[in-house]
């Protein structure tokens, strides 16, 4: 599948790392440090709100206090739990930064691919979290760099994000580059907008209801090998 590509752009959360597990552990830890007990229902409420906010971010919708604070403002209002959004977000980011659990197959896949391809991470995730995880990750030796939305100045799936990434990696031929990610609206649409091939990592076998399609679709990272 990947023999014709020189460069592979990997998404991070829920592609190489179990962000769902990271998120849950960090959220409960943050609220414990804040002095508030939350339950599974609160977690699911936060998760839905957080997903909504990040989808808005992908579409270019701006939030007065930024998406990180916005999600906790909405959570506080919806749950009737009185919070300082800034404080709980700070605790959450701190806890999330300490979470670094790649999927079981990520190391083998990245190690093998790095022998014949140049690998980069591209992510919309919070910059401080992503950079700290990148530096301490067991996957770090296999990658040549990481590009975050904050560092680039614009987010996936915007074409400008990819244009700036391409500039930073030497403007390779688009036919020699592929993006691999779990998000249709961020990774796959971003690749389509940019004009590069895409691979949708779809372990839950979700249905694609959009009017664009990935070049490839896999349900296990080992299929890349």
VEXVOZA-138393 format. One record per residue (C-alpha): residue in one letter; x negated, y, z negated. Coordinates in Angstrom, 1 decimal. Layout:
N
+--------+--------+--------+--------+
| residu |     c1 |     c2 |     c3 |
+--------+--------+--------+--------+
|      a |      X |      Y |      Z |
...
+--------+--------+--------+--------+
END
This chain:
225
+--------+--------+--------+--------+
| residu |     c1 |     c2 |     c3 |
+--------+--------+--------+--------+
|      x |    0.0 |    0.0 |    0.0 |
|      x |   -2.7 |    2.5 |   -1.0 |
|      x |   -5.5 |    1.6 |    1.3 |
|      x |   -5.0 |    4.6 |    3.6 |
|      x |   -5.2 |    7.1 |    0.8 |
|      x |   -8.3 |    8.8 |   -0.6 |
|      x |   -6.6 |   10.7 |   -3.4 |
|      x |   -3.9 |    9.6 |   -5.8 |
|      x |   -1.9 |   12.2 |   -7.9 |
|      x |   -0.4 |   10.6 |  -10.9 |
|      x |    2.4 |   12.0 |  -13.1 |
|      x |    1.7 |   11.5 |  -16.8 |
|      x |    4.8 |   11.1 |  -19.0 |
|      x |    6.8 |    7.9 |  -18.4 |
|      x |    4.5 |    7.0 |  -15.5 |
|      x |    1.2 |    6.3 |  -17.2 |
|      x |    2.3 |    6.9 |  -20.8 |
|      x |    5.4 |    5.9 |  -22.8 |
|      x |    6.7 |    9.5 |  -23.3 |
|      x |   10.0 |    8.2 |  -24.6 |
|      x |    8.2 |    6.5 |  -27.5 |
|      x |    5.9 |    9.5 |  -28.0 |
|      x |    8.8 |   11.8 |  -28.1 |
|      x |   10.8 |    9.8 |  -30.7 |
|      x |    7.9 |    9.3 |  -33.0 |
|      x |    6.8 |   12.9 |  -32.9 |
|      x |   10.3 |   14.2 |  -33.4 |
|      x |   11.0 |   12.2 |  -36.5 |
|      x |    7.5 |   13.1 |  -37.9 |
|      x |    8.1 |   16.8 |  -37.2 |
|      x |   11.4 |   16.9 |  -38.9 |
|      x |   10.0 |   15.0 |  -41.9 |
|      x |    7.3 |   17.6 |  -42.2 |
|      x |    9.9 |   20.4 |  -41.9 |
|      x |   11.8 |   18.8 |  -44.7 |
|      x |   14.9 |   17.8 |  -42.8 |
|      x |   16.2 |   14.2 |  -42.3 |
|      x |   17.5 |   13.4 |  -38.9 |
|      x |   19.0 |   10.1 |  -37.6 |
|      x |   19.3 |    8.3 |  -34.3 |
|      x |   22.3 |   10.4 |  -33.3 |
|      x |   20.3 |   13.6 |  -33.8 |
|      x |   17.5 |   12.1 |  -31.7 |
|      x |   19.8 |   11.3 |  -28.8 |
|      x |   21.3 |   14.8 |  -29.0 |
|      x |   17.8 |   16.3 |  -28.9 |
|      x |   16.8 |   14.1 |  -26.0 |
|      x |   19.8 |   15.0 |  -23.9 |
|      x |   19.3 |   18.7 |  -24.6 |
|      x |   15.5 |   18.5 |  -23.9 |
|      x |   16.2 |   16.7 |  -20.5 |
|      x |   18.7 |   19.5 |  -19.5 |
|      x |   16.2 |   22.2 |  -20.4 |
|      x |   13.3 |   20.6 |  -18.4 |
|      x |   15.6 |   20.0 |  -15.4 |
|      x |   16.4 |   23.7 |  -15.5 |
|      x |   12.7 |   24.4 |  -15.7 |
|      x |   12.0 |   22.3 |  -12.6 |
|      x |   14.7 |   24.3 |  -10.7 |
|      x |   13.0 |   27.6 |  -11.7 |
|      x |   15.5 |   28.7 |  -14.3 |
|      x |   13.8 |   30.9 |  -16.9 |
|      x |   14.6 |   30.9 |  -20.6 |
|      x |   14.1 |   34.0 |  -22.7 |
|      x |   11.9 |   32.3 |  -25.2 |
|      x |   10.5 |   29.6 |  -22.9 |
|      x |   11.8 |   26.0 |  -22.6 |
|      x |   10.0 |   24.7 |  -25.7 |
|      x |   11.8 |   27.1 |  -28.0 |
|      x |   15.1 |   27.0 |  -26.0 |
|      x |   15.5 |   23.2 |  -26.6 |
|      x |   15.4 |   23.6 |  -30.4 |
|      x |   17.6 |   26.7 |  -30.3 |
|      x |   20.2 |   24.6 |  -28.5 |
|      x |   19.7 |   21.6 |  -30.7 |
|      x |   20.1 |   23.7 |  -33.8 |
|      x |   23.4 |   25.1 |  -32.5 |
|      x |   24.7 |   21.8 |  -31.4 |
|      x |   23.8 |   19.8 |  -34.5 |
|      x |   24.6 |   22.6 |  -37.1 |
|      x |   21.1 |   22.0 |  -38.6 |
|      x |   19.7 |   25.4 |  -39.4 |
|      x |   16.2 |   25.6 |  -38.1 |
|      x |   13.4 |   28.0 |  -37.2 |
|      x |   13.0 |   26.9 |  -33.6 |
|      x |    9.4 |   28.3 |  -33.5 |
|      x |    8.4 |   26.4 |  -36.7 |
|      x |    9.9 |   23.0 |  -35.7 |
|      x |    8.5 |   23.3 |  -32.2 |
|      x |    5.0 |   23.9 |  -33.6 |
|      x |    5.3 |   20.8 |  -35.8 |
|      x |    6.6 |   18.8 |  -32.9 |
|      x |    3.9 |   19.8 |  -30.6 |
|      x |    1.3 |   19.0 |  -33.2 |
|      x |    2.8 |   15.6 |  -33.8 |
|      x |    3.2 |   14.9 |  -30.0 |
|      x |   -0.4 |   15.8 |  -29.4 |
|      x |   -1.5 |   12.9 |  -31.5 |
|      x |    0.6 |   10.4 |  -29.5 |
|      x |   -1.5 |    8.6 |  -26.9 |
|      x |   -0.1 |    5.2 |  -25.9 |
|      x |   -0.5 |    4.3 |  -22.2 |
|      x |    1.7 |    1.6 |  -20.8 |
|      x |    0.1 |   -1.8 |  -21.1 |
|      x |   -0.7 |   -2.0 |  -17.4 |
|      x |   -2.0 |    1.5 |  -17.0 |
|      x |   -5.6 |    0.8 |  -17.9 |
|      x |   -6.0 |   -2.1 |  -15.5 |
|      x |   -4.3 |   -0.2 |  -12.7 |
|      x |   -6.2 |    3.0 |  -13.1 |
|      x |   -9.5 |    1.3 |  -13.6 |
|      x |   -9.0 |   -0.7 |  -10.4 |
|      x |   -7.7 |    2.2 |   -8.3 |
|      x |  -10.5 |    4.5 |   -9.4 |
|      x |  -13.1 |    2.2 |   -7.7 |
|      x |  -11.8 |    3.2 |   -4.3 |
|      x |   -9.7 |    6.3 |   -4.8 |
|      x |  -10.0 |    9.7 |   -6.6 |
|      x |   -7.4 |   10.0 |   -9.3 |
|      x |   -5.8 |   13.2 |  -10.7 |
|      x |   -3.0 |   13.8 |  -13.2 |
|      x |   -0.4 |   16.4 |  -12.4 |
|      x |    2.1 |   17.3 |  -15.0 |
|      x |    4.8 |   19.7 |  -16.1 |
|      x |    4.3 |   18.7 |  -19.7 |
|      x |    3.2 |   21.1 |  -22.4 |
|      x |   -0.4 |   22.1 |  -21.6 |
|      x |   -1.8 |   21.7 |  -25.1 |
|      x |   -0.3 |   18.2 |  -25.5 |
|      x |   -1.4 |   17.1 |  -22.1 |
|      x |   -5.0 |   18.3 |  -22.3 |
|      x |   -5.5 |   16.9 |  -25.8 |
|      x |   -4.1 |   13.5 |  -24.7 |
|      x |   -6.2 |   13.5 |  -21.5 |
|      x |   -9.4 |   14.1 |  -23.4 |
|      x |   -8.8 |   11.3 |  -26.0 |
|      x |   -7.1 |    8.9 |  -23.7 |
|      x |   -8.6 |    5.5 |  -22.8 |
|      x |   -7.6 |    6.4 |  -19.2 |
|      x |   -9.8 |    9.4 |  -19.2 |
|      x |  -12.9 |    7.7 |  -17.5 |
|      x |  -10.8 |    6.9 |  -14.4 |
|      x |   -9.6 |   10.4 |  -13.6 |
|      x |  -11.4 |   13.3 |  -12.0 |
|      x |   -9.1 |   16.0 |  -13.5 |
|      x |   -5.8 |   17.1 |  -14.8 |
|      x |   -3.5 |   19.9 |  -13.5 |
|      x |   -0.7 |   21.2 |  -15.7 |
|      x |    2.2 |   23.5 |  -14.7 |
|      x |    1.0 |   26.2 |  -17.2 |
|      x |   -2.6 |   26.0 |  -15.9 |
|      x |   -1.5 |   26.1 |  -12.2 |
|      x |    1.0 |   28.9 |  -12.9 |
|      x |    4.0 |   27.2 |  -11.3 |
|      x |    5.8 |   23.8 |  -11.8 |
|      x |    6.6 |   20.7 |   -9.9 |
|      x |    8.5 |   20.3 |   -7.6 |
|      x |    7.6 |   23.7 |   -6.1 |
|      x |    5.5 |   23.5 |   -3.0 |
|      x |    3.3 |   26.3 |   -4.5 |
|      x |    2.2 |   23.9 |   -7.3 |
|      x |    0.9 |   21.4 |   -4.8 |
|      x |   -0.7 |   24.1 |   -2.6 |
|      x |   -2.7 |   25.3 |   -5.6 |
|      x |   -3.7 |   21.8 |   -6.6 |
|      x |   -4.8 |   21.1 |   -3.1 |
|      x |   -7.0 |   24.2 |   -3.1 |
|      x |   -8.6 |   23.1 |   -6.4 |
|      x |   -9.5 |   19.6 |   -5.0 |
|      x |  -10.9 |   20.8 |   -1.7 |
|      x |   -7.9 |   20.9 |    0.6 |
|      x |   -7.9 |   17.3 |    1.6 |
|      x |   -5.8 |   16.0 |    4.6 |
|      x |   -2.2 |   15.5 |    3.4 |
|      x |   -2.1 |   12.2 |    5.1 |
|      x |   -4.8 |   11.0 |    2.7 |
|      x |   -3.0 |   12.0 |   -0.5 |
|      x |   -0.1 |   10.3 |   -2.3 |
|      x |    1.8 |   11.2 |   -5.5 |
|      x |    3.1 |    8.5 |   -7.9 |
|      x |    5.7 |    9.4 |  -10.5 |
|      x |    8.9 |    8.4 |  -12.3 |
|      x |   10.9 |   11.6 |  -11.6 |
|      x |   12.8 |   12.0 |   -8.3 |
|      x |   13.5 |   15.7 |   -9.0 |
|      x |    9.9 |   16.6 |  -10.0 |
|      x |    7.4 |   14.2 |   -8.5 |
|      x |    9.1 |   12.8 |   -5.5 |
|      x |   10.8 |   16.0 |   -4.4 |
|      x |    7.6 |   17.8 |   -5.0 |
|      x |    5.7 |   15.4 |   -2.7 |
|      x |    8.5 |   15.8 |   -0.1 |
|      x |    8.3 |   19.6 |   -0.4 |
|      x |    4.5 |   19.5 |    0.1 |
|      x |    4.6 |   17.0 |    2.9 |
|      x |    2.7 |   14.2 |    1.3 |
|      x |    3.6 |   10.5 |    0.8 |
|      x |    5.3 |    9.6 |   -2.4 |
|      x |    5.7 |    6.5 |   -4.6 |
|      x |    8.6 |    6.4 |   -7.0 |
|      x |    7.9 |    4.4 |  -10.2 |
|      x |   11.3 |    3.1 |  -11.1 |
|      x |   11.1 |    0.4 |  -13.8 |
|      x |   14.8 |    0.8 |  -14.8 |
|      x |   15.9 |    0.3 |  -11.2 |
|      x |   17.9 |    3.5 |  -11.1 |
|      x |   19.8 |    4.4 |   -8.0 |
|      x |   18.6 |    7.3 |   -5.9 |
|      x |   21.6 |    9.6 |   -5.4 |
|      x |   19.7 |   12.4 |   -3.7 |
|      x |   19.4 |   13.2 |   -0.1 |
|      x |   15.6 |   12.5 |    0.0 |
|      x |   13.7 |    9.3 |   -0.3 |
|      x |   10.3 |    8.2 |   -1.5 |
|      x |    7.8 |    6.6 |    0.9 |
|      x |    7.5 |    3.7 |   -1.5 |
|      x |    9.3 |    2.4 |   -4.6 |
|      x |    7.9 |    0.2 |   -7.3 |
|      x |    9.2 |   -1.1 |  -10.7 |
|      x |    5.8 |   -2.1 |  -12.1 |
|      x |    2.5 |   -0.2 |  -11.8 |
|      x |    0.7 |   -3.5 |  -10.9 |
|      x |    2.5 |   -3.4 |   -7.6 |
|      x |    0.1 |   -0.6 |   -6.7 |
|      x |   -2.7 |   -3.2 |   -6.6 |
+--------+--------+--------+--------+
END
